[in-house]
Amino acid sequence: MRGLYLVLVQFFFLTITFKFSSCAGICKENEKRALLMLKKEANDPTNVLSTWIDGEDCCNWEGILCHNVTGSVIELSINGWDYAEIKGLKIDNFHWLSSLENLNRLDMSGVDLSEATNWTEVINMLPSLVNLRFSNCSLHSIPSLFDHNNSVLENLDLSLNNFSSPIPGWVFSFSNLVSLEFIGSNFIASFPKGPFNLTSFTTLSASSNLFSSVLPQWLFDLNNLEYLDLSNSLLEGQIPSGVGHFCKLSYLNLAINNLNSTIPNWLYGCKNLETLNLRENKLEGTVSDLISNLTSLTSIDMSVNLLSGKLPSVIGKLGKLEDLDLSENRFEGEVSEIFNTMNDCPPIGSGNCSSLRTLRLNDNKLVGNLPKSFGQLSNLQFCFMENNKLEGVLTEDHFTNLTNLKFFQASKSNLTLSVSSDWIPPFQASDILIGGWRLGPKFPLWIQSQQSIMNMDISNAGIVGEVPTWFWNLSSQIRFLNISHNQLIGEIPTFSISSDSIGSGGPWLIYLNSNNFSGSLPHIPTMVTELDLSNNSLSKGLTNFLCDKRNESYMLTILHLGGNHLSEEIPDCWMNWPELEVLNLGENKLSGGIPRSIGALSKLKSLDLKRNRLSGPLPSSLNNCTNLWKIDLNENELDGNLPTWLGTKLSNLTVLSLRSNKFDGELPPEFCQLSDLQILDLANNKLFGEIPMCVNNFTAMVNGRKVITDADEEMDYSYYVGVFRESARVATKGNIYQYDTILSLFTSMDLSNNNLSGNIPMNLTSLVGLRSLNFSNNHLIGSIPKDIGNMKVLESLDLSNNQLSGEIPRSISSLFSLSHLNVSHNNLSGRIPVSTQLQTFSSSSFSGNKLCGLPLSERCSDEGENPEVGNEEVDRSEDDNEVEWFYVSMAIGFIVTFWGVSAPLLFIRPWRHAYYRFLDRKWKSWHA
């Protein structure tokens, strides 16, 4: 009996096993046909569906998952994009999909569905659909209204499409909805009006859209919301001031928008919050001490806002915090406060006191010194504190346990590092940027221990003497080396780049400027991208440096050798430097002509050869450099006519300075095509003829600056913003000034000391953005344009030593920004207009004319005994004359009227008798 029982049990299990094996992994025939229909109709150039072979079990096809029991296809996941081929699978319709009625997950990310206009019907075709992912599918339309019968959909992903329409309300109408993803879908306008019944909703990821609207209140009233990412979506206005009954947020990202409120208090009650990102908005106010309630926080980013007040010291108590970024705000006060509370640091030397890995406090208004507790942040890897007002002395104790430090940037502070000569830092950093610290006068020996260093800035550090040989050897692995603005001496050896570093890519930036290096120019590797050796005592010629490797091309984009003692001619081998954008050889002793091969620098943006001994005409090949923004050739001996191609070919020119050369001929009217020109300096040449009448085409002088794009903002050329900035020497207000950081805001026109003749163009006054104008020492005639008062921002005006005549226009009194004026030695006459500025200038500004009135001692003829009578008195005199004529006209009118009536009565008897009878009757009627 027992044996029979065992046989029956075995038979039962065999039957069950057979039944399951016949179903598991064997798909249904109708579903298989549907999938093969998809493969047949799809455009599949990269064979994404190559494993879908008829005759094989479709449950084994790639991207297919079947139910273990029923064999129904429950998941279809196709990655339709082949990044190597830059093309992928394309599907035009979904009629085959209706056979997959048990499908609960459909993922077609990367499949081109641009022709499948009925894609939303997929939701109704599949009543069991829980997860739908159509990201990066080239979808371009979404209906504003859609009736669906799906009650189980939980996750919907429509990211990386191009809808160009508002988010329709129906996407929030699924009762079991848990997650929505709309990243980079080009949704526009405002959110749909709520509220919505989303009791299970936890995740909304909709970054990188174009909402241009305020944040909807209903979104923050969702009690179960845990993840919210609306970054980079043009949101504006305030962050809602209230939330639902309970905040469950663990991730909040509202970065890169235009939100302009304070940080709402409800945020400090989100105790589950782990990531808080509010960077790049316009948030104001302070950070409350209530932030200490957010004990789960691991990351805080409030950078690039308008936050102010003291640093929230309680942040140091957030023991789980790993990343803190409060940079580029307006925080002030002692920097030490935030460190003194960091997890109640134990005594120095006793070990770890914080989880902090990244700390960014740069670009604020922090003061004071770093406390010694800073050295206890043993997990700290990235520290950025540059551009503050820190001061004090740091010792070895400040770095005691910073064993993991990799990036330390604290430039532009008044800190002093005082360590022993044999100090070896506990870290091996790749970036040490401490420009402006006091490290000298001896060269800091501790740098020798930094074998992993790649970026180093010890500029303006008070270091004196020769650079040790070991440092030049170490520099072979450094990508960014800045030891400028010290007092270093000696020769610069040939630069080399270690073989280990060559394969790691660039850029390679070398800044040794503003020292006392001497000798000839060093050879550099071809992969160096920026080199600044300016303002040293380097001598000899350029040939060995420029023409050493005639068969190789250099990668250099910035070459600044100005302010040295370089001599000889400029060699003609610039074809080896095709990447150059900035070339500055100014303030040397170079002679000869400008070589033709300089025209091979098609990427050149800035050419500065000023204050040399260059001669000859401008080479015509220079017109190939069509990207030029600046040409500064002043104080040379260049000659010839000004070529017309300066205006027709170099249309991007912003600065053109040819001052103090020997150019002659007329001013080409083609110059008027330089609409971006902000600084035009042709002074001290031999130019003649008239000033072109088209000067009003200098658009940048009308607007006050050229139109700035992201690509050329502030004329900053370097790989690292602010390291190398464009500059220009400008003659204004009787002096020479160097403009750099505000160069893009300055406008100037100087044609002085030439032989120009004719009238000043009347449309010159349309250049209302011009700040400095100098036409002195020419032969100009006619009058000063009467509308010169329209040039409201004019700060300097010099028209002296010409043959101008007439009166000074009264409108000049409205130039309230004017701080320098000279109209002396002309043929001007009349009264000097009165204003708050004009009478404060020296009398020499008006001498050599026939002018009267203050500040001159000559009285005007109609001033009587009062020499201070001005325009107001003239106006009053004119008004008095009008009043006198008014009374005269009244008298004449009275006489004419009187005699017009009285004369007939006196000389015509019948009229006289009739008039008296009329008066008699009226008299009797009044007394009747």
VOMI-809831 format. One line per 3 residues: number of its first residue (from 1); their letters; for each residue x, y, z of C-alpha. Coordinates in steps of 0.2 Angstrom, whole numbers, plus 5000, padded with zeros to 4 digits. Each point is the difference from the previous one (the first is absolute). Example, Ala and Ser with C-alpha at 12.3 -4.5 7.8 and 13.67 -1.06 7.14 Angstrom:
<sites>
1) AS) 5062:4978:5039; 5006:5017:4997
</sites>
This chain:
<sites>
1) MRG) 5000:5000:5000; 5014:5012:5005; 5009:4996:4983
4) LYL) 4984:5004:4990; 4999:5016:5010; 5017:5005:4995
7) VLV) 4997:4996:4981; 4984:5011:5000; 5010:5014:5008
10) QFF) 5014:4998:4987; 4987:5000:4986; 4992:5016:5007
13) FLT) 5016:5009:5000; 5005:4994:4983; 4983:5006:4993
16) ITF) 5002:5017:5009; 5018:5002:4994; 4995:4995:4982
19) KFS) 4986:5013:5000; 5011:5014:5006; 5014:4996:4988
22) SCA) 4988:5000:4986; 4995:5018:5004; 5016:5008:5008
25) GIC) 5010:5008:4986; 4988:4996:4986; 4991:5015:4993
28) KEN) 4983:5000:4993; 4999:4999:4982; 4989:5015:4997
31) EKR) 5012:5011:5010; 5015:4993:4990; 4991:5004:4984
34) ALL) 4997:5018:5006; 5019:5002:5004; 5005:4993:4984
37) MLK) 4988:5012:4991; 5009:5014:5010; 5017:4994:4994
40) KEA) 4994:4999:4982; 4993:5018:5000; 5013:5008:5010
43) NDP) 5015:5009:4992; 5015:4992:5009; 5016:5005:4992
46) TNV) 5011:4995:5015; 4992:4983:5002; 4993:5003:5017
49) LST) 4987:4986:4998; 5012:4988:4992; 4997:4987:5014
52) WID) 4981:4999:4995; 5000:4985:4989; 4985:4991:4995
55) GED) 5000:4982:5006; 5008:5004:5016; 4991:5003:5017
58) CCN) 4997:5019:5001; 5002:4999:5018; 5019:4998:4997
61) WEG) 5001:5015:4988; 5009:5015:5006; 4989:5013:5009
64) ILC) 4986:4988:5003; 4995:4993:5017; 4986:4987:5002
67) HNV) 4989:4995:5015; 5007:4985:5008; 4983:4991:5001
70) TGS) 4989:5007:4985; 5014:5003:4988; 4993:5017:4996
73) VIE) 5011:5014:4995; 5000:5012:5015; 5015:5011:4996
76) LSI) 5006:5007:4983; 5016:5010:5002; 5009:5006:4984
79) NGW) 5015:5012:5000; 4998:5007:4983; 5015:5011:4999
82) DYA) 5017:4995:4994; 5012:5014:5006; 5015:4993:4990
85) EIK) 4989:5001:4983; 4991:5016:5006; 4984:4992:4994
88) GLK) 4987:4988:5006; 4984:4990:4999; 4984:5009:4993
91) IDN) 4982:4995:5003; 4986:5008:4991; 4984:4993:5008
94) FHW) 4994:4989:5014; 4986:4989:4993; 5010:4985:5004
97) LSS) 5000:5004:5018; 4982:4996:5004; 5005:4981:5000
100) LEN) 5011:5003:5015; 4986:5002:5012; 5009:4994:5015
103) LNR) 5015:5012:4998; 5003:5010:5016; 5017:5008:4995
106) LDM) 5004:5008:4984; 5016:5009:4997; 5005:5007:4983
109) SGV) 5013:5012:5005; 5010:5006:4985; 4988:4993:4987
112) DLS) 4995:5013:4987; 4981:5002:5002; 4999:5016:4991
115) EAT) 4987:4993:4987; 4990:4991:5014; 4987:5014:5003
118) NWT) 4988:4989:5009; 5013:4995:5013; 4988:5005:5015
121) EVI) 4988:4986:4995; 5013:4988:5006; 4994:5004:5018
124) NML) 4982:4994:4995; 5006:4985:4990; 5009:4993:5015
127) PSL) 4988:4999:5015; 5014:4992:5011; 5013:5013:4996
130) VNL) 5009:5006:5016; 5016:5007:4993; 5001:5010:4983
133) RFS) 5017:5007:4994; 5001:5010:4984; 5015:5010:5004
136) NCS) 5011:5007:4985; 4987:4994:4987; 4999:5016:4990
139) LHS) 4982:5003:5005; 4994:5017:4995; 4982:5001:5005
142) IPS) 4990:4996:5015; 4981:5002:5000; 4993:5013:5013
145) LFD) 4985:4989:5003; 5000:4981:5001; 4987:4988:5008
148) HNN) 5009:4984:5006; 4993:4984:5009; 5016:4996:5008
151) SVL) 4999:4998:5019; 5017:4992:5004; 5013:5011:4991
154) ENL) 5013:5005:5013; 5015:5006:4990; 5000:5011:4985
157) DLS) 5017:5006:4992; 4999:5012:4985; 5017:5008:5002
160) LNN) 5011:5006:4986; 4986:5004:4987; 4995:5016:4992
163) FSS) 4982:5004:5004; 5000:5019:5000; 4984:5001:5009
166) PIP) 4994:5001:5018; 4999:4984:5011; 4982:4994:4998
169) GWV) 4990:4997:5016; 4996:4982:4995; 5017:4994:5004
172) FSF) 4996:5003:5018; 4984:4991:5000; 5005:4982:5002
175) SNL) 4994:4995:5017; 5015:4989:5004; 5013:5011:4993
178) VSL) 5017:4999:5009; 5012:5008:4989; 5001:5012:4985
181) EFI) 5016:5004:4990; 5000:5015:4988; 5019:5004:4999
184) GSN) 5004:5011:4985; 4983:4998:4992; 4999:5018:4995
187) FIA) 4983:5002:5009; 4996:5019:5000; 4988:5012:5009
190) SFP) 4993:4997:5017; 4995:4984:5010; 4982:4993:4998
193) KGP) 4989:5007:5014; 4997:4988:5014; 4997:4993:5012
196) FNL) 5002:4982:4995; 4995:4984:5010; 5018:4993:5001
199) TSF) 5000:4990:5016; 5014:4989:4994; 5011:5012:4991
202) TTL) 5018:5001:5005; 5011:5006:4986; 5000:5014:4987
205) SAS) 5015:5003:4990; 4997:5013:4987; 5017:5010:4999
208) SNL) 5006:5009:4984; 4983:5006:4993; 4994:5018:4996
211) FSS) 4985:5002:5012; 5003:5019:5002; 4987:5000:5014
214) VLP) 4999:4999:5019; 5000:4985:5011; 4983:4993:5003
217) QWL) 4994:4999:5018; 4991:4983:4997; 5016:4992:4996
220) FDL) 5007:5004:5018; 4983:4994:5008; 5003:4982:4994
223) NNL) 5003:4991:5017; 5010:4986:4993; 5012:5009:4988
226) EYL) 5018:4994:5003; 5009:5005:4984; 4998:5017:4991
229) DLS) 5012:5006:4987; 4995:5015:4990; 5017:5007:4997
232) NSL) 5005:5010:4984; 4982:5004:4995; 4998:5019:5000
235) LEG) 4989:4999:5016; 4997:5018:5007; 4992:5008:5015
238) QIP) 5000:4993:5018; 5002:4983:5007; 4983:4996:5008
241) SGV) 4999:5005:5018; 4991:4985:5006; 4999:4981:4997
244) GHF) 4988:4986:5005; 4998:4993:5017; 5016:4990:5000
247) CKL) 5016:5003:4989; 5008:4983:4994; 5012:5008:4988
250) SYL) 5016:4991:4999; 5006:5009:4984; 4997:5018:4995
253) NLA) 5008:5008:4985; 4994:5017:4994; 5017:5005:4993
256) INN) 5003:5012:4985; 4984:5009:5000; 4994:5018:5004
259) LNS) 4992:4997:5017; 5002:5017:5010; 4992:4996:5017
262) TIP) 5008:4996:5017; 5003:4982:5005; 4983:4995:5007
265) NWL) 4999:4995:5018; 4990:4983:4996; 5016:4994:4992
268) YGC) 5009:4999:5017; 4987:4987:5005; 5004:4988:4987
271) KNL) 5009:4988:5011; 5002:4987:4987; 5009:5011:4988
274) ETL) 5016:4994:4994; 5004:5011:4984; 4996:5018:4999
277) NLR) 5005:5009:4985; 4994:5019:4997; 5015:5006:4991
280) ENK) 5000:5014:4986; 4984:5009:5005; 4997:5017:5007
283) LEG) 4996:4994:5018; 5002:5014:5013; 5001:5001:5019
286) TVS) 5009:4989:5012; 5001:4981:5004; 4991:4997:5016
289) DLI) 5008:4990:5015; 4985:4989:4998; 5010:4991:4986
292) SNL) 5008:4990:5014; 4984:4990:5001; 5004:4992:4983
295) TSL) 5011:4987:5008; 4998:4988:4985; 5008:5012:4987
298) TSI) 5015:4994:4991; 5001:5014:4987; 4996:5019:5000
301) DMS) 5002:5011:4985; 4994:5018:5002; 5014:5008:4989
304) VNL) 4998:5014:4988; 4986:5009:5009; 4998:5016:5009
307) LSG) 5000:4993:5018; 5008:5011:5013; 5003:5001:5019
310) KLP) 5012:4989:5009; 5004:4982:4996; 4988:4989:5008
313) SVI) 5012:4992:5013; 4987:4987:5005; 5004:4991:4983
316) GKL) 5015:4994:5008; 4989:4989:5011; 4993:4990:4985
319) GKL) 5010:4984:5003; 4995:4992:4984; 5004:5015:4989
322) EDL) 5012:4995:4986; 4999:5015:4988; 4997:5018:5004
325) DLS) 5000:5014:4987; 4996:5018:5006; 5011:5008:4987
328) ENR) 4996:5016:4990; 4988:5008:5012; 5002:5015:5012
331) FEG) 5004:4991:5016; 5011:5009:5012; 5007:4999:5017
334) EVS) 5013:4988:5008; 5004:4985:4989; 5005:4991:5016
337) EIF) 4982:4998:5007; 4995:4986:4988; 5015:4990:5005
340) NTM) 4999:5002:5019; 4983:4990:5000; 5004:4986:4988
343) NDC) 4994:4985:5010; 5007:5008:5016; 5018:4996:4994
346) PPI) 5010:4990:5013; 5017:5007:5005; 5013:5002:4987
349) GSG) 5009:4983:4995; 4986:4989:5007; 4993:4995:4983
352) NCS) 4985:5003:4988; 4987:5013:5004; 4990:5002:4984
355) SLR) 4993:4991:4984; 5003:5015:4990; 5009:4997:4983
358) TLR) 4996:5015:4990; 5000:5018:5007; 4997:5015:4989
361) LND) 5000:5017:5008; 5008:5010:4986; 4995:5017:4994
364) NKL) 4992:5007:5015; 5004:5014:5013; 5007:4989:5013
367) VGN) 5014:5006:5012; 5012:4994:5013; 5011:4984:5000
370) LPK) 4997:4982:4999; 4999:4992:5017; 5011:4985:5005
373) SFG) 4985:4989:5000; 5000:5002:4981; 5015:4987:5001
376) QLS) 4988:4987:5008; 4990:4998:4984; 5008:4983:4996
379) NLQ) 4987:4996:4986; 5002:5017:4991; 5005:4998:4982
382) FCF) 4995:5016:4991; 5001:5017:5009; 4997:5016:4990
385) MEN) 5001:5017:5010; 5007:5012:4987; 4994:5018:4998
388) NKL) 4996:5004:5018; 5009:5012:5012; 5009:4987:5011
391) EGV) 5015:5005:5009; 5011:4993:5014; 5014:4987:5002
394) LTE) 4998:4981:4996; 5012:4988:5007; 5003:4981:4999
397) DHF) 4986:4997:5013; 4987:5007:4988; 5004:4985:4989
400) TNL) 5003:4986:5012; 4987:4987:4995; 4996:5006:4982
403) TNL) 5007:4983:4993; 4987:4999:4986; 5001:5018:4994
406) KFF) 5001:5000:4981; 4994:5017:4995; 5004:5016:5010
409) QAS) 4996:5017:4992; 5001:5015:5011; 5008:5014:4989
412) KSN) 4997:5018:5001; 5001:5000:5019; 5012:5009:5012
415) LTL) 5006:4984:5009; 5017:4996:5005; 5007:4982:5000
418) SVS) 5013:4998:5014; 5007:4982:5001; 5017:4993:5003
421) SDW) 5012:4997:4986; 4999:4981:5002; 4981:5000:5001
424) IPP) 4992:4986:4989; 4981:5002:4998; 4990:4985:5005
427) FQA) 4991:5001:4983; 5004:4996:4982; 4990:5013:4991
430) SDI) 4997:5002:4981; 4995:5018:5001; 5008:5014:5012
433) LIG) 4994:5017:4995; 5005:5013:5013; 5005:5015:4990
436) GWR) 5002:5015:5010; 5005:4991:5016; 5016:5006:5009
439) LGP) 5012:4985:4997; 5017:5008:4998; 5012:5007:4999
442) KFP) 5008:4982:4998; 4993:4988:4987; 4988:4989:5010
445) LWI) 5009:4983:5001; 4985:4990:5005; 4994:5000:4982
448) QSQ) 5013:4988:4996; 4990:4986:5010; 4985:5003:4989
451) QSI) 5003:4986:4987; 4982:5000:4993; 4999:5018:4997
454) MNM) 4992:5006:4984; 4993:5017:5003; 5011:5013:5010
457) DIS) 4998:5019:5003; 5012:5008:5012; 4999:5017:4991
460) NAG) 5003:5016:5009; 5007:4991:5015; 5015:5011:5004
463) IVG) 5012:4987:4994; 5018:5006:4997; 5015:4992:4991
466) EVP) 5003:4986:4988; 4988:4986:4997; 5007:4983:5006
469) TWF) 5005:4987:4987; 4988:4987:5008; 4986:5012:4997
472) WNL) 5003:5001:4982; 5001:4981:4999; 4983:4999:5010
475) SSQ) 4992:5012:4988; 5001:4987:4986; 4984:4992:5007
478) IRF) 4991:5016:5004; 4986:5005:4988; 4997:5018:5007
481) LNI) 5015:5008:5008; 4999:5018:5006; 5015:5008:5009
484) SHN) 4997:5017:4993; 5002:5017:5010; 5015:4994:5011
487) QLI) 5018:5006:4999; 5007:4984:4992; 5017:5001:4991
490) GEI) 5011:4990:4989; 4997:4992:4983; 4985:4989:4995
493) PTF) 5005:4983:4995; 4992:4990:4985; 4983:4994:5005
496) SIS) 4996:4982:4999; 4985:4989:5004; 5002:4983:5008
499) SDS) 4995:4985:4990; 4987:4995:5013; 4991:5017:4998
502) IGS) 5000:5001:4981; 4986:4987:4998; 4989:5009:5013
505) GGP) 4996:5014:4989; 5001:5019:5003; 4998:5014:5001
508) WLI) 5018:5005:5005; 5001:5018:5007; 5016:5008:5005
511) YLN) 5000:5018:5008; 5017:5006:5005; 4996:5019:4997
514) SNN) 5005:5015:5010; 5017:4993:5007; 5018:5004:4997
517) FSG) 5004:4985:4989; 5014:5003:4987; 5008:4991:4986
520) SLP) 4993:4994:4983; 4982:4993:4998; 4999:4982:5005
523) HIP) 4994:4986:4988; 4983:4993:5004; 4991:4984:4996
526) TMV) 4988:5001:4986; 4985:4995:5011; 5002:5016:5011
529) TEL) 4984:5010:4998; 5003:5016:5009; 5017:5009:5004
532) DLS) 5002:5017:5008; 5018:5005:5003; 4996:5019:4999
535) NNS) 5008:5013:5011; 5017:4992:5003; 5017:5004:4993
538) LSK) 5001:4987:4986; 5011:5005:4986; 5007:4995:4983
541) GLT) 4988:4996:4985; 4985:4989:4996; 5007:4989:4987
544) NFL) 5006:4985:5010; 4984:5000:5010; 4988:5002:4986
547) CDK) 5008:4990:4986; 5008:4986:5009; 4988:4987:4994
550) RNE) 4995:5004:4982; 4992:4984:4997; 4989:4999:5015
553) SYM) 4985:5010:5005; 4999:5008:5017; 4983:5000:5010
556) LTI) 5004:5016:5008; 4984:5012:5001; 5008:5014:5011
559) LHL) 5017:5007:4998; 5005:5015:5010; 5018:5006:4999
562) GGN) 4997:5018:5003; 5010:5011:5011; 5017:4992:4998
565) HLS) 5016:5005:4991; 4997:4990:4984; 5009:5006:4984
568) EEI) 5003:4997:4982; 4986:4997:4987; 4985:4990:5002
571) PDC) 5003:4983:4991; 4989:4995:4986; 4995:4982:5006
574) WMN) 4983:5003:5008; 4992:4986:4990; 5006:4988:5013
577) WPE) 4989:5008:5013; 4982:4998:4992; 4991:4999:5017
580) LEV) 5005:5018:5006; 4986:5011:5006; 5010:5012:5010
583) LNL) 5017:5007:4994; 5008:5014:5011; 5018:5005:4995
586) GEN) 4998:5018:5006; 5012:5011:5010; 5016:4992:4993
589) KLS) 5014:5006:4988; 4994:4990:4985; 5004:5008:4983
592) GGI) 4996:4997:4981; 4983:4997:4993; 4985:4989:5005
595) PRS) 5003:4983:4991; 4987:4994:4987; 4999:4983:5009
598) IGA) 4990:5008:5014; 4986:4999:4988; 5000:4982:5003
601) LSK) 4993:5002:5017; 4982:4998:4995; 4994:4998:5018
604) LKS) 5009:5015:5007; 4989:5012:5010; 5012:5012:5008
607) LDL) 5016:5007:4992; 5011:5011:5011; 5016:5007:4993
610) KRN) 5000:5017:5008; 5016:5010:5005; 5013:4991:4989
613) RLS) 5010:5007:4985; 4990:4992:4987; 4999:5008:4983
616) GPL) 4992:4998:4983; 4982:4998:4995; 4987:4988:5007
619) PSS) 5001:4984:4991; 4985:4996:4989; 5001:4982:5006
622) LNN) 4993:5006:5017; 4983:5001:4992; 4999:4981:5002
625) CTN) 4999:5002:5019; 4981:5003:4999; 4997:4996:5018
628) LWK) 5011:5014:5007; 4992:5010:5014; 5015:5011:5004
631) IDL) 5014:5007:4990; 5013:5011:5010; 5015:5006:4990
634) NEN) 5002:5017:5009; 5017:5009:5002; 5009:4992:4985
637) ELD) 5006:5006:4984; 4987:4992:4988; 4995:5010:4985
640) GNL) 4990:5000:4984; 4981:5003:4998; 4988:4992:5011
643) PTW) 4993:4985:4990; 4982:4999:4997; 5000:4981:5005
646) LGT) 5001:5005:5018; 4982:5005:4998; 4993:4987:4988
649) KLS) 5009:4984:5005; 5003:5003:5019; 4982:5003:5005
652) NLT) 5002:4993:5018; 5013:5014:5005; 4996:5007:5017
655) VLS) 5017:5009:5003; 5010:5008:4986; 5015:5010:5006
658) LRS) 5012:5006:4987; 5006:5015:5010; 5017:5009:4998
661) NKF) 5005:4992:4984; 5003:5008:4982; 4984:4995:4992
664) DGE) 4994:5013:4987; 4986:5002:4987; 4981:5002:5003
667) LPP) 4989:4991:5013; 4992:4986:4990; 4981:5001:5001
670) EFC) 5000:4981:5001; 5005:5002:5018; 4982:5004:5003
673) QLS) 4996:4981:4998; 5008:4996:5016; 4984:5000:5010
676) DLQ) 5008:4991:5015; 5014:5013:5002; 5001:5007:5017
679) ILD) 5018:5008:5000; 5006:5009:4985; 5017:5008:5002
682) LAN) 5009:5007:4985; 5008:5015:5009; 5018:5007:4996
685) NKL) 5000:4995:4981; 5000:5009:4984; 4982:4997:4995
688) FGE) 4991:5014:4990; 4983:5003:4992; 4983:5000:5008
691) IPM) 4993:4990:5014; 4988:4987:4991; 4982:5005:5002
694) CVN) 4995:4982:5004; 5007:5000:5018; 4983:4997:5006
697) NFT) 5002:4982:4994; 5011:4996:5015; 4986:4991:5009
700) AMV) 5010:4995:5015; 5004:5019:5003; 4981:5002:5000
703) NGR) 4996:4986:5012; 5015:5003:5011; 5007:4983:4996
706) KVI) 5000:4986:4987; 4987:4986:5002; 5008:4987:5011
709) TDA) 4997:4982:4997; 5005:4985:5012; 5014:4996:4989
712) DEE) 5009:5017:5002; 4994:5007:5016; 5012:5013:5007
715) MDY) 5013:4995:4987; 5006:4986:5012; 5011:4989:4989
718) SYY) 5007:4987:5013; 4995:4983:5003; 4998:5005:5018
721) VGV) 4988:5015:5002; 5010:5016:5006; 5017:4993:4997
724) FRE) 5003:5010:4984; 4989:5015:4996; 5001:5012:4986
727) SAR) 5007:5017:5003; 5003:5016:4991; 5009:5017:5002
730) VAT) 4988:5014:4998; 5004:5019:4999; 4986:5009:5008
733) KGN) 4999:5015:5012; 5017:5006:4995; 5009:4984:5007
736) IYQ) 5003:4982:4994; 4990:4986:5010; 5000:4982:5000
739) YDT) 4983:4991:4999; 4997:4982:5002; 4986:4994:5011
742) ILS) 4989:5015:4994; 5007:5000:4983; 4984:4993:4992
745) LFT) 4990:5015:5008; 5011:5014:4993; 4998:5009:4984
748) SMD) 5012:5013:4992; 5004:5009:4984; 5017:5009:4998
751) LSN) 5005:5008:4984; 5011:5014:5007; 5016:5006:4993
754) NNL) 4997:4997:4982; 4996:5012:4985; 4981:4997:4999
757) SGN) 4990:5014:4993; 4982:5004:4997; 4985:5000:5012
760) IPM) 4996:4989:5015; 4986:4988:4993; 4984:5005:5008
763) NLT) 4995:4982:5002; 5014:4997:5012; 4989:5005:5014
766) SLV) 4990:4984:4997; 5015:4990:5008; 4991:5002:5017
769) GLR) 5010:4986:5008; 5017:5008:4996; 5010:5005:5016
772) SLN) 5015:5008:4993; 5002:5011:4984; 5016:5008:4994
775) FSN) 5001:5010:4984; 5014:5012:5006; 5014:5007:4990
778) NHL) 4992:4999:4982; 4993:5012:4988; 4982:4998:5003
781) IGS) 4988:5014:4996; 4982:5004:5003; 4991:5000:5016
784) IPK) 4999:4987:5014; 4984:4989:4997; 4986:5009:5009
787) DIG) 4993:4983:5006; 5016:4995:5009; 4990:5000:5016
790) NMK) 4992:4984:4994; 5016:4991:5004; 4996:4998:5019
793) VLE) 5013:4988:5005; 5015:5010:4992; 5013:5001:5013
796) SLD) 5014:5008:4990; 4999:5013:4985; 5015:5008:4992
799) LSN) 4997:5011:4984; 5015:5011:5004; 5012:5008:4987
802) NQL) 4988:5000:4985; 4991:5013:4990; 4983:4998:5007
805) SGE) 4988:5015:5001; 4984:5006:5006; 4993:4998:5018
808) IPR) 5002:4985:5012; 4983:4992:4999; 4989:5002:5015
811) SIS) 4996:4982:5000; 5018:4996:5006; 4994:5005:5017
814) SLF) 4990:4984:5002; 5016:4989:4999; 5000:4996:5019
817) SLS) 5013:4986:4998; 5013:5012:4992; 5016:5001:5010
820) HLN) 5012:5005:4987; 4997:5014:4987; 5012:5010:4988
823) VSH) 4993:5011:4986; 5015:5012:5001; 5009:5008:4985
826) NNL) 4985:5001:4988; 4990:5014:4993; 4985:4998:5012
829) SGR) 4991:5015:5006; 4986:5005:5012; 4995:4995:5017
832) IPV) 5006:4984:5009; 4984:4991:5005; 4997:4998:5018
835) STQ) 4999:4982:5008; 5006:4991:5016; 5015:4994:4990
838) LQT) 5006:5013:4988; 5004:5014:5012; 5011:4988:5010
841) FSS) 5012:4997:4986; 5016:5010:4999; 5000:5016:4989
844) SSF) 5013:4992:4989; 4986:4988:4994; 4992:5015:4991
847) SGN) 5015:5011:4996; 5005:5006:4983; 4983:5004:4995
850) KLC) 4988:5015:5000; 4990:4993:5015; 4994:5009:5015
853) GLP) 4992:4995:5017; 5007:4988:5013; 5012:4992:5003
856) LSE) 5008:5014:4989; 5004:5017:5007; 4992:5008:4984
859) RCS) 4983:5007:5004; 4986:4999:4987; 4995:5017:4993
862) DEG) 4982:4999:5007; 5005:4995:5017; 5002:5018:5007
865) ENP) 5008:5000:5017; 4996:4981:5003; 5013:4989:4992
868) EVG) 4991:4984:5006; 4985:5003:4989; 4997:4984:4990
871) NEE) 4987:4992:4989; 4986:5003:5012; 5003:5018:4999
874) VDR) 5000:5000:4981; 4983:4991:5001; 4994:5012:5012
877) SED) 5005:5015:4989; 4991:4991:4985; 4985:4998:5011
880) DNE) 5001:5019:5005; 5000:5005:4982; 4985:4990:4996
883) VEW) 4991:5009:5015; 5005:5017:4994; 4993:4996:4982
886) FYV) 4984:4994:5009; 4997:5017:5008; 5005:5010:4984
889) SMA) 4987:4990:4990; 4987:5003:5014; 5003:5019:4998
892) IGF) 4999:5000:4981; 4984:4990:5001; 4993:5012:5013
895) IVT) 5004:5015:4989; 4993:4993:4984; 4984:4995:5008
898) FWG) 4998:5017:5009; 5002:5010:4985; 4991:4988:4989
901) VSA) 4984:5004:5010; 5003:5018:5006; 5006:5008:4983
904) PLL) 4983:4997:4991; 4991:5008:5015; 5011:5015:5000
907) FIR) 5000:5003:4981; 4983:4994:4994; 4985:5010:5007
910) PWR) 4986:4988:4996; 5009:4985:5009; 5004:5011:5015
913) HAY) 4981:5005:5002; 4994:4982:4997; 5013:4994:5013
916) YRF) 4994:5013:5013; 4981:4997:4997; 5004:4981:5003
919) LDR) 5009:5003:5016; 4985:5012:5006; 4987:4986:4996
922) KWK) 5010:4987:5010; 5002:5012:5015; 4981:5003:5001
925) SWH) 4996:4982:4998; 5012:4995:5015; 4991:5013:5011
928) A) 4982:4997:4995
</sites>
